[in-house]
Amino acid sequence: MWTRWGFFRQFKLNIIRLARLRTEPDAIARGMALGLFIGFSPTFGVQMLLALFFAFLFRQNKIAAFVGVWVTNPITAPVIYGLEYQVGRLLLGLPPLEIEHFSCELIWSLGSKVGVPLLVGSLALGIPVAIIGYSITVRMVPSLQQWKIPRWPRRIIGRKK
C-alpha cells in the first residue's frame, strides 16, 4: 500500500538514507539545520537546489539538508507560509491585506506587501526551527543509526503464484 503513495515512499527513503549515514551526528545535524532553515525560506520550488548549493558551499551533509528541506511540502507549505506571513506582518506592525479586485497592478503591489512580511517571518521562524532541529537531530542520530530498517517489499511483475 505505501509503495503506491510516492510522497510517503520518498519520505521513508530519505529517512533510510539519513539513518545509513556513517558520519558524526554533529555533521548530520548541521546539514539538517541547514535544510530546515532553507525549508522555511519562501523559495518553494527551488529549495532542493538551494539546499544542495549551500550544503556544497558550507561543506555540510547534503542528504541531511535534503531531508530537512522536506519540512515544506505540498501538504505543509500553505500552513508554514501562512504562519510566516502572519508572524512577519505582526513583527513589522502591518495591517492585514484587503483585496477588493484582482488586477496586474495588484500583483505588483502585493509583491512588497506580502514578500517583505513573508521574508521577515521566515527568518523569525526559520532560525529557531533550525536550532531546535539541530538539537533534536544530534540526539536522535545515534539511535537512528542503530535501527535495522528493512527494504521495501518488492513486487515481482509478471510472475503468478
C-alpha positions in Angstrom: 0.0 0.0 0.0 2.7 2.5 0.9 4.6 1.9 -2.3 1.7 3.4 -4.2 2.0 6.7 -2.4 5.1 8.4 -3.8 5.3 11.1 -1.2 5.4 8.6 1.7 7.8 6.4 -0.1 10.1 9.3 -0.8 9.9 10.4 2.8 10.8 6.9 4.0 13.7 6.6 1.5 15.1 9.9 2.8 14.9 8.8 6.4 16.6 5.5 5.4 19.4 7.4 3.7 19.7 9.6 6.8 19.9 6.5 9.1 22.5 4.8 6.9 24.9 7.8 7.0 28.1 6.9 8.8 29.3 10.3 9.8 29.3 12.2 13.1 25.9 13.1 14.5 27.0 16.7 14.7 27.7 16.8 10.9 24.3 15.3 10.1 22.6 17.7 12.5 24.3 20.7 10.9 23.1 19.5 7.5 19.6 19.0 8.9 19.6 22.5 10.4 20.6 24.0 7.0 17.9 22.1 5.3 15.3 23.2 7.8 16.3 26.8 7.5 16.1 26.6 3.7 12.8 24.7 4.0 11.4 27.7 6.0 12.5 30.2 3.4 9.9 31.5 0.9 11.6 29.8 -2.0 9.1 27.0 -2.7 10.1 25.1 -5.9 13.9 25.7 -5.7 14.5 24.6 -2.2 16.3 21.4 -3.1 18.6 23.3 -5.4 19.3 25.9 -2.7 19.9 23.1 -0.2 22.4 21.4 -2.5 24.2 24.7 -3.3 24.5 25.8 0.3 25.4 22.3 1.5 28.3 22.3 -1.0 29.2 25.9 -0.2 29.3 25.4 3.6 30.5 21.8 3.3 27.5 20.3 5.2 25.8 17.0 4.8 23.8 17.0 1.6 21.5 14.1 2.4 20.6 15.6 5.8 19.9 19.0 4.1 17.6 17.3 1.6 15.7 15.6 4.4 15.4 18.9 6.3 14.0 20.7 3.2 11.1 18.2 3.2 9.6 20.2 6.1 7.8 22.2 3.5 6.0 20.0 1.1 2.7 20.5 -0.7 0.8 19.4 2.4 2.6 21.7 5.0 3.6 24.7 2.7 0.3 26.6 3.0 0.4 26.3 6.8 4.0 27.3 7.1 3.9 30.2 4.6 0.6 31.5 6.1 2.2 31.4 9.6 5.3 33.1 8.3 3.3 35.8 6.7 1.3 36.5 9.9 4.4 36.5 12.1 6.2 38.8 9.7 3.2 41.1 9.5 2.9 41.3 13.2 6.7 41.9 13.7 6.6 44.7 11.2 3.3 46.1 12.6 1.5 45.9 9.2 -2.3 45.7 8.9 -3.8 42.6 7.2 -4.2 42.7 3.4 -7.6 43.7 2.0 -8.1 42.7 -1.6 -11.1 44.3 -3.4 -10.4 43.4 -7.1 -7.8 41.4 -8.9 -5.5 43.2 -11.4 -2.0 43.4 -12.7 -1.3 46.4 -10.5 -2.5 44.4 -7.5 0.1 41.6 -8.2 2.9 44.1 -8.3 1.8 45.9 -5.2 1.3 42.6 -3.3 4.9 41.7 -4.0 6.2 44.0 -1.4 3.1 43.8 0.9 3.4 40.0 1.1 7.0 39.4 0.3 8.6 41.5 3.0 6.5 40.1 5.8 7.0 36.6 4.5 10.7 37.1 4.4 10.8 38.5 8.0 8.5 35.7 9.2 10.6 33.1 7.5 13.7 34.4 9.3 11.9 34.7 12.6 10.6 31.1 12.4 13.4 29.5 10.4 16.2 30.3 12.8 14.5 28.8 15.9 13.3 25.8 13.9 16.9 25.2 12.6 18.3 25.4 16.2 15.6 23.0 17.5 16.1 20.7 14.6 19.8 20.6 15.2 19.5 19.7 18.8 16.9 17.0 18.2 18.9 15.5 15.3 22.2 15.4 17.1 20.5 13.4 19.9 18.4 11.3 17.6 21.0 10.2 15.0 22.9 7.7 17.2 19.8 5.7 18.0 18.6 6.1 14.4 21.8 4.6 13.1 21.2 1.5 15.4 18.0 0.6 13.6 17.8 -2.2 11.1 15.4 -0.7 8.5 14.0 -3.4 6.2 13.9 -2.9 2.5 10.7 -2.1 0.7 8.9 -5.3 -0.3 9.4 -5.9 -4.0 6.6 -6.9 -6.2 7.5 -9.4 -8.9 5.8 -8.3 -12.1 4.6 -10.9 -14.5 5.0 -13.8 -12.2 1.9 -15.7 -11.0 1.8 -17.8 -7.9 
